[in-house]
């Protein structure tokens, strides 16, 4: 999960764009696709491997940001006659286009994930596929992995099936529009059930001790040669939609574990030191966290529309460090089979247009349902996937961190020397005069150093901006 989702809107000025271009060069981010990859994409886009099973009669819909065209998932929700619900979840079938060992496959293994910059994205697959022939765009027949997950009246999984199918989405919806339709009571029944099922799954999450971080999205808007920074707090519909994806990832993990071969997304429990640090941040941001209250309960009590709550949610993502991928074979479950934040076995399988491992997870689940061994190309790649994903995820995390630095420097570049009100949210144990401050306005968290006394953790502080230059000098403050 990214710590911050950043978007630049408006006619952002040259220094910011130039710094982002320089970052792509520094990190050796791919610029375009090789000719062989493009040629293969053109061939397979015109002639994908289509499944025999026709599910185009199901009225699927997608929920994504308004400008998104790389649509991995489509859903259709219904009530079951005997009680409970049924989730039909179609996932783009990338394997219908990508031939193992081909140019597209090799390039996907080189890229591993789609990279998101504030001003553009660098896709895992050519746009001809990821935003065209393989995307679940409305009004188009598409090959997909069709999941069917049955839930009881409490939202617990009772049965799971997955097969290849031809599907057709009827509508491309966005979160704000979905929220308005559901709140107004005018949503079609299948869409209205998103709230019912999402709420039940959130209750299931609470019961098992899991937690979803509703991290706000930051948006940089340029006005009159200056930038404004604002947060977009997630809507309830964001969370309900995420629960459908989590549900599928959990169902997929259980299929793999039952079959004895698979790849899980795992996360060990956070060490005591990390939780203690987060408690210090909570104190600094005036978040009430009684000692007897679990971390998950505190997070669920937060309102991401509140600036100090939004800042704390950003800090909470530090507990997700240490997540990785765990392969198992031969029938025995791995020693670590649980994702601590999900509080259950879980795998990534719902975003194959944007993440390499999901294509393999889908094939493993198809094999599990069929009671067969996975395809040879899946088995051959399985042991190297955790390493590949770790490297790709590390690059994506670096992109994220550096983009935050660049955007915040662009926001503040004309204000060097100014004074700001801030809160000390972290202090280095070995260097108590060095730490992190969170500004009241704008919503920036940055390094502070240069004082001659220890920083007062959890207290307000007047600070001076000493440097900020996108692409050259990261944001730095000193005590005023």
N, C-alpha and C positions, 0 to 999 in steps of 0.2 A: 504494500500500500504506500503510495507516495505521501511524504510528509506534507507537501503543499502542491495543490493543483494551481498552476499559474497560467493566465491568459493575458495577452496584450491586445487591447482593442483601440481603435482610432489610428490616426497617422503617427505612430510612434517615431520619434526622431532618429536621426542617423546613428548617434553613439550607441544607443541600445541595440539596434539592428546589427551594427558592425561588431559589437561585442559578442552577440550571439553567433554571428557567422564565424568569428575567430575561435569561439569555444568549440564549434563543430570541427574546425580544422585541427585544433589542439588535441581533441579526443579521437581523431581519426574516424569521425562519424561518416558512414558511407554517403556519397553524393550521387544519387541516381543508381540505376541497376546496370550491370554488364549487358552487352548486346545479346549474349546467349540466353540470359535469364529473361530478358524482354521478349525475345523470339519464342521461347518456350511458353511464356505466359500468354502470348497471342494465340499460339496453337491450342493450348488446353482451354482457354476461355471460350473458344469456338466449339470445342468438342469434349466437355467433361464426361467423366464416367458416371452415368445416371443410374440411380437405384430402381429396382423393379416395383417397390411398394409406393403407391400413390396416396399421399396424405394431403393433397391440395384442396380437399373439401373442408379442411379445418380452417377456421377463420383466425389465423395467427395475426398478432400485432407486435411491433417492436417499440421499446421505450429507450430513447437515447437523447443526448444533447441535440438541439435543433439543427446544428450544422454537420453532425456526424453522418458519414456515408459508409463507414466500415462497420456493418451491422452483423455482429456475431450471433445474437440471440433473438428469437421470437417466441412468444408464448400464447397459449390459449388455456383458460382456466374454467373449470366447471364443477358443479356439485355432483356427488355420486348419489345414485338412487338409494343406497342403503345408509347414507350418512357420510360425512366427511367430504373431501374434495379430490379432484384429479388435476394434476398439473401436466400439460403437454408443453414441452420445452424443446424447441428446435435450435440446434447449434450448427453453424455453417460447417459443411463437410469439406475441409481444406484438402483432405486426402483424395477427394474426387478430382482434384486438379494437379496436385503435386506428386510426381512420380519419384519413388525412392531412388536415390543415386543420381538424379537428374540435376540440371543447373539450378532450377528453382529450389530444390531440396538443399543443395549445397549452400546456396546463398542464404536460405533461412537459418541454417546452422551457423553461418557466419554472423548473422545479425541477432538472432535469438529472440529479441523483443522489438516491438515498435518503440521508438524513442520520442518523447514528447518535450518539445521546446515551447516557450511561451508564444512564439510567432509561427511555428509550423511543427509538423511531425515527420519523422523519418520512419517509413513503414517497414514492417517485417516482410511483406510481399508486395509486388508491384500493384499500383492502384488499379490497374486493369482487372485484377482479381479481388483485392481486398476492398475496393470501393465499387466494384462492378460485378463481374461474373460470379464471384463466390459470396458476395454480400447479400444478406436477406432483405433486399430492397422491396418495397411494396409493389404488388402487381406483377412480380416476376417468379417463375418456377425456379426453384433452387434445390440442389442436393443438400441434405442435412442429416445429422444424427438426431433422431427424434426420440427424446426421453419422455416416458410416461411414469410419473411418480404419484402413487395413491397415498392419501393421508387420511387418518381417522379424524373424528370430531374434534380432537385436541391438537391436530396438526402434526402428529407423529407419523413417520413413514411406515406404511404397511406392505407396499409392493413397489418394485422398480423394474422397468423394462427400457431397453434402448435398441434401436434398429436404424438402418439406413432408410431414408424416405425422401420422396420429392414433396416439397412444401411450397406454399405461396402465402406471403404476408399480405394482409389486406390494408394495413395502415401503419404509417410511421408516426409515432407519438413522441412527445417530449415530456419531461418531468413536470414542468409547470402546468402544461395543458392537462396532463393526467390528474394532477392534484385538484385543479379547478373542477373538472368533470366529476370526480369522486365526491368532493366536498359539496357540490351543488346537487348531487343525487341524480345527475343526468347521464352518468356513464353506462354504457351497455353492460349487461350482467357479467360477462367474462372479465371486463376491465374492473368493474366494481368489486369483484371477488379478490382483486389484488390486495385491497385493504384487509379483507377478512383473513386471507391466507397469510399475508405478511404479518399481521398482528399475532396470529396463532404461532407462527414461526418465531417471532420475537419473544413470545412467552416461553416457547420451548428453549430458546437461547438462555433466558434468565434461569430457567429450571436447571439446566446443565452447567451453569456457571460461565457461559461464554459472554463475549462482549464485542459489539460493533462500534468502531470509532467513527462518529459523524464529523469527520474533519472538514472544516469549511474550505471553500475554494476561494483563492485570492484572485482578484482581477485588477490589472493595471490599466487605467484609462488616461489618455493624454488629452489635456485641455490647455490651450494657449501656451504651448511650449513647456508645460509642467505636468507632472503626473499625480494622479490621485490613486490611492490604494484602498480597496474595499473588499469585504468578505461577502461571499454568497453562502449563507447557511443552508445546509441540506434540507430538503423538504421531507415530509413523512413518506411521500411516494418514492424518494430515493432509497430510503431504508427498506420499504416493502419490496421494491424491485431487487435490491441486493439480497434479500432473504431468499428469493427464488433461485438465484445463482448459488448461494451458499447451500441451499437444500440439495441442488443437483451435485455440487462438489462432494457433499457428505454421502449422498446415495452412491456416487461413483466410487468413493473410497471403500464403502461397505461391499460393493460388488467385487472390487479387486481383492480385498482381504478374504472374502469367502472363496474366491477362485485360487488364491495363493500366489499371484503374480501381479505386481503393479508398481506405481510410483506415487508416493504421497507427498503432500505439502505439510511439513512438520515444523513445530516451534516448541522448544523446551520452555518450561516455566521460567519466569523472570527471576534472576538472582536477587537476594535480599538487598544487595547494594543498589541495584537499579530501582527497586521499589522505594528505598529510603531516599534516593535522589529525587524521585517523583514526588514524594511527600514534601520535600523541601520546596519544590516548585509550586506545589499546591498552596503551601503557606505563603509563599511570595506573592502569589496571584489572588490571595484571599479566598481560596476554595476551601470550604468546610469539609474536612476529612477526619472524622473521629477515628480513633485507633481501632475500635471494634468493627468499623464498617469496611467491607471488602472493596478493593479497587474497582471492580466491575460495577458495584452499586453507586459509587461516586460518579463514574463516567456517565451512567444512565441518568443521573440527576442534573447533568449539565445542559445548558442552553447555548448552542453554538452561535446564536445571534448576539450573545454577550461577549464583548471583546476579551475579558479576562478568561472566560470559559473557552473561547476559541483558542486563545494562546495555550491554555492547559491541554486542550485536546491535541494540539501540535506536539507538546512535550510528551504526551502519552504514547505517541508512535515510537518512542525510543524503546519501549518494552517489546516491540516487534522485531528488534534486532536478534539475529540468530536463527531466523527462519531459513529453511532449506528444503531440499527434495531428498526423499529417502526411497531407494529401490529395494524391493524384496522379491524373492523367488522361492520356489520349492515348497510352498505351502505354509511356511512359518511366518507369522507377523513380525515386523521389525521391532527392536527393543523400544524405539521411540516411534509410535504410530499416531500420535495425537498432535493437533495444532492447539497450543495453549489458549489462544484467543478464541478459537472456535469451540474449544472444550470438547472436541470429538475428532475422530479420524476424518480427514478432508483431503481433497486433491484439486488441482487446477484442471478444468476440462471445458470451461464455457467461453473461452476467448481465443480460439485457434487462429483467427485472423491476425492477432496481435501478440501471441505468445507461443513459442515453439512447442513447449511440453504438452500443451493441450491437445495437439493433433495425436500425439502418442497415447495420452490418457484415454482419448475417445476410442482408439483401436483396442486398447486393453479391456475396456468395458464391453465393447461389442463381442470380443472373444469370451469374456467371462459369462455373458448371457447365453452365448451359443455353446458353452461348455467345451471350448476349443483352446488350443495353444494360440498365443498371439502370432500375427504374421512374422515371418523371419526378419523383415526389415525393422520391425519394432523391437524384437528380441535382441537383434544385433546392436541397436543403438542405446538400449536401456541403461547399461552401466555407465555410459559417458554422459548421459543427460544431466545428472545433478551437477557435474562440473561445468558443463556448457551453460546451464541455467544460472549457476552462481556467477560465472564471468559476465554473462549478459545482464543479469540483475545488478551486478556491481557497477557496470557502465551506466545503466539507467539511473541508479542512485547518484552517481557522480554528476550526471547531467542535471538531475533535479537539484542537488546542492549548489552547483555552480550557477544554475539559472536563477535560483533564489538570490544568491549574492549579487549577480549582475543586475537583476530587476530592482532590488532594494537600493543598490548604488545609483542606478538611473533615477530612482525616485528622489534620492536625497542629494544628488551631485551639486545642486546649486545652493545647498543650505549648509555647507561646511562652515564651521564656526558658530552656528546657532546653538541655542540652549533648548533642551527638551526635558519634559517630565518622564521619568522611567521608573521601573521596578526591577530590583535585582532578583533574578529568578534562578541563578546558579553561580556558584563560586568554586574555583579550582582549589582542591584540598592542598596541593603542594605550592600553589601560588595564590594566596588569598586576596591579592589585589587585582586578580584577573578573573573575569567571569562573563556572564551573559545578562543583558538587560532587555526588558520588553518595554517599548515606548507606549505611552498612552495614545498618542496620535502623532504620526500615522502608526498603523499596526505593524511594527517592525521589531524583530528580535535580533540582536547583534552583539558582537564582542565588545567588552570594555576593558581597558587597561590604562596604565599610566599614573595611577594614584599612588600615594605614599603610605596608605593605611589599608587594612583589610576591608573588603566590600561588605556592606551590611545586608546579608541575605534576608530577603523578604521585606525589605524596607524601600520606601520611595527615595529617589535620588535625582538630583538635578545633574544632567550630563551635557557635555559639549560634543558635537560631531566633529571629529578630527580628520576624517578622510572618507571619501565616497566618489569613486570614478569607475563607471561600468567598464569591465574588462581590464582595468589596471589596478585599482585599489579597492579592496573590499571595505564595506562599511565598518567603521571603528569609532568608538566613543571613549571619552575620558571623563572622570568626575569633574564637575564644574568647580 
